[in-house]
């Protein structure tokens, strides 16, 4: 059983050539995200991760926001390449935004010994949610790539979709039906250089 579980993670890849289609109905996409929210662990069971799915015109609007936010920082050939990349994201099916709600840690204020770790723990929990959503959708035939245009877009995103001002945007998962050949395998460092057993 573990082999099948781990194979699903190995099969998940960054896919950048995506169409504006989905191989699964929206109801199934939403159900997968909801199940991940219920199943993913978090420090002290704080359940701090928040997820927003943008589809259709709302998904397109996000990438217009990104384009406007990035524009002052790119010129010439770099701007051309950036706009092409952003057009690819906009042409995908949807974007899943991953946030963290720091207020969930407020009841832990008494644990002063660990207070400097709270932000790290929130990020770790969020990363688990990202990986699980990405992998589960990959198993259903959806390709994806993870982007990080925060904090450039944070204020506009919160204003546009009435997101709580305290939430911290961490990542944007672009999803859609893969187009063309599957990505080539990536080179991996030797396990022996990254792993030890002590007994």
Secondary structure, 3 states (H helix, E strand, C coil): CHHHHHHHHHHCCECCCEECCCCCCHHHHHHHHHHHHHHCCCHHHCCCEEEEEEEHHHHHHHHHHHHHHHHCCCCHHHHHHHHHHHHHHHCCCEEEEEEECHHHHHHHCCCHHHHHHHHHHHHHHHHHHHHHHHHHHHHCCEEEEEECCCCCCHHHHHHHCCCCCCCEEEEEEEEEEECCCCCCCCCCCCHHHCCCCCC
